[in-house]
Amino acid sequence: MRSAFILSVLLLADFSARAQAHLRLYSDAIPNSIPGPDEEELRANAQVDSLTSKVSIPDLTIFLPEQNPTGTAVIICPGGGYGTLLTKREGSDVARAFNKLGVAAFVLKYRLPSDKTMKDRSIGPIQDAQQAIKMVREKATEFGINPDKIGIMGYSAGGHLASSAGTHFKTRFVDPGGKTSLRPDFMLLINPVISFGDSGHLGSRDNLLGKNATAEQIRLFSNQLQIDSSTPPAFLVHSGADVVVPVSNSIRFYEALNKSGVTGALHIYAKGEHGFLTYPSFEEWFGRCTEWMKAMKLL
């Protein structure tokens, strides 16, 4: 009965991009979880975003284009330091912008690391990112997308998660032994956390790994160190004036892509705070992003 209901909602989404469906990531037990009550909280902050915290039940919100579908899909990972999720301006707003371009968008509400809800807090988010890629790829026909044009986008700590999906896909944190590829076909990284070293964002590192992270964990999740020739192409954008997540995160990731012969693009703005609240405008940096997608034959 539940499957029939979800399918009917998805069919309605074909007629209106505003008729979104919320699809749970896992039909059975959530892997790596500790049973307990759902304590998720949603609050509004007029200056920043809609903030979702204490996420323990992950899902996808599906945004399908009303017309001229390109077959390309983007899974969007909101930021928030692995402590909360900015689900509007780094989620639904950009999803609707993609729909106008004929791109299907899926906003990922991923689990936020917690020893209370997870057996291993360090892998909960990447499990959800991999499961999202698996689900979207396996339902490609249903969603009207090309299974070979599924990308992942992330802001800030969501950029760390997106880059983790793009560099750790050979380790199957979900569906071990499965046949569906967990590799995203491209990455869109917006002022991303990349390194978990001293030049990264220590708050994100502490939230994901805990305050007593080992040197091995820090290296493993410093994603510029995990790039090889199989890493998918990436677009990165950052502000050189970012005092929250230093621009060196994006620079090092781009340099590692270039060294491994992986196609990439990096745009650095002279001004602008973390999250681009006042500069550059959404139209400016998103225009750079979509131009790269055109060059990559994704639009």
N, C-alpha and C positions, 0 to 999 in steps of 0.2 A: 504493500500500500504506500509506504513512504517513497519508494523508487518511482512509482507512478506519479505521485504528487510533485516530486522534484522535476521529473520530465515535463510535466504540464507547465510548471513555472518557467522552465527554460524555453519552451515553445512560445510562451507569451513574450519572452524577452526578445524574440525575433521581430516583434512588431513595435516594440518601444524600448529604447536604451534605458529608459527610466524604470522599467519593470525589472529590477535586479533580483536575482536569486542568491540566497546565501546557502552555499553547499558545504556541508561538513567535510573535512579532509579525510576522516577515517570513518568507515562504515561500522567497523568493529572497535575493539579496545584501542585506545590511543597508546602507541608504543612509548616505552620509557616513562610512563606516567605513574604517579602515586594517586590512588583513588581519594577523592575528597569533594567537598562542595564547590560549586562554581561561584567564585567570588569576584568575577569580572566587574570592573567599574568603568563607566563612561561619563566624562565631564567635559564641559565646554570652557574654552579659554578664548575670549574674543580677540586677544592680541596674537595668539599663536594658532590654535587649531582645536579640533575635537580630539580629546585625549582618551585613549582606551588603555587601561592598566589591569594587572593581575589576570592576564589571559592564560587560561589553562585548556580551553577547548578551541582548537584552531579551525578556521573556515576560509572559504573563498567567497568574495562578492563578485558576481559575474556581470560585466558590462559588454554587451554585444552591439556592434554598430547597426544603425538603422538602415544604412544604404551604402553601396559601393564598397563592400568588404574586400580587403586586400589579401586575406588569408593569413596575415601576420597577427601574432598574439604577444602580449606583454604581461608577465606576472609582476605585480608591483608590491614591493616590501617597504612599508612606511618606516620612518626613522623614529628615534626616541631613546637612544642610548641603551637599548635592551632593557629599559625600565618602564617604558610606556610606548604607545603607538600613536603617531599623528595621522589619524585616519582620514582626514578630509583633504587638506591642501597637499598632503603627500600620499593620498590614496584616491578617493572618489573624484576629486577635482581633475587630477591628471588623467584618470581613467576616461572621463567624459571628453577630455581633449583628444585622447587617442581615438575615441569612437568617431569624432568628426573627421578623422583621417582614414576611417575605414578599418581601424585596428581594434581587434578584440582585446579587452583588458580584464584582468583578474586581480583584485586587491586581496592580498594575503594577510589575514589576521593570524600571525604566528604566535606560538606560545612564548611567553616571556620567562626567562630563566628563573627558576626558584627551586630551592632544596625541598620546599614544602610540597611541590606538585610534580617534581621530576626526580628520577633515580640518578640521572647524570645531567645536570643543568647545561653543560657545555654543548651538548648535541641536540637538545630539544628544538631550537630554531632551525637548524639545518635539516633535521628530519622533516620538518614541516615544509621547508622550501623544496626539498627533493620530492616529497609527496605531492606537492602542488604541480610540479613539472610532470610527474608521472600521470596525475589525474587529467591534466589539460591535454597531454599528448595522447592518452588513451581514449579521450572523448573528443578528439579533434573533429571527426566527422559530425558529431552532434553539435559542436560549437561552430561549424563552418570554417575551420582554420586548417592551415597547412602544418602537419606535425613536424616539419623541418624548418619552421619559422616561428619558433617559440622562444622568446627572450625573457630575461629577468631584469627588473629595474629596482634600484634601491637608493634611498636617501640616508646619508649619515650612517648610523648603525645598521639601518636597512641596507645600505650600500655594502657594509661588511658582510651581511648575510647574502646579498646577491653575488658578491665576489667570492664568497665561500662556495656557493652553489656552482660557480663557474670554474673553481679550481680544485674542488674536492669531490667531483662527481664520480671519480673512479672508486671511491669508498662508498658503498651503498649503505647509508645509515637507515634506510627503509627498504623493504622489499629485497632482502638479500637473496641472491640467486635469480632475481627477476630478469626478464628480457627487455623491458622497456627502458630506453636510454634516459638517464637522469641528467644528461648534459644540456644546459641551455644553449640555444643557437647563437645568442648574442647577449651582451650585458650593457646596461645603461646605468652608470654610477654617478650619482649626484652628491657633491661634497662628501665622498664616502670615507668612512673609517676603513683603513686597509691594514695598517700595522698595529700590532699589540705591544710593540716596543715603546720606548720612552717618547718617541715622536708621534705616537698614535693618540687614542682617546682613552685615558685610563679608566674613566667611568664606565665606558662600554665594556672594556676588558674585565673590570671587576664584576660587573653585573653578569657577564656570560661565564666567566671562569672562576669567580670568587676571588677574594683578596689574597689567597695563598697559591696563586697559579704557579706551576712549575715552569722552568725555562723551556722544557720540551713543549708544554701546552702553548706558551707564548709564541714560540717559533711556528708551531703547527698552524695556529690561527692568524699568523701574520701573512696575509695572502699574497703579498708581492713575492714571497719566497716559495710559493707553491705553483708558480706559472711554468708551463712547458709548451711545447709546440701544439698540443691538443687543446689548449685553453681557447675558448670561443672569443671572437673579436669583441672589442669594448669601446664604448664612448664614455669619456669622463669629463666632468665640468666642475670647477672649483673656483673659489675666490682666493686670491693671494693674500687678502686681508683677513681671512678666517682665523679667529683666535680660539675657536673651540676645537676644530679638527684641522690641523695644519695642512697647507696645500702640499706639503712633501708626501702625504699619503698618496695622492693622485699621481704625483710626479714619479714616485718610485714604482707604482703599479704600471704606469705607461712605459717607463724605461725597461721593466722586466718583460712586458709584452713585446716591445721592440727587439730586445735581445733574443727572444725566442722565435722571432719571425711571425708574430701574431699581429694582425691588423688592428690598429687602434687609433683613436683621436682624442686629443686632450685640449680643452679650452680653459684658460685661466683668465679671470677678470681682475683688474687692478683694484677694484673696490667691491664692497658687498660683504655683509655679515654671513655667518653660518645660517644656512637655510634660505638665503636670498629673500629675506623678508621685505627689504626695500630696494635692493639692487643686486644683480640685474633683474629686469622684469621677467615674468614667466614667459611672455611672448619672445623675449630675446633669447634666453638660454634654451627654451624648448624648440625654438626655430633652429638653433644649431644642432640640437639632437635630431630633429626630423630631417634636416638636410643630410646628416650622416646616414640616417636610415635609408634615404633615397639613394645615396651613393652605394649602399650595400644591397640595393635592390629588394629592400623590405617594404617599400612604399611605391 
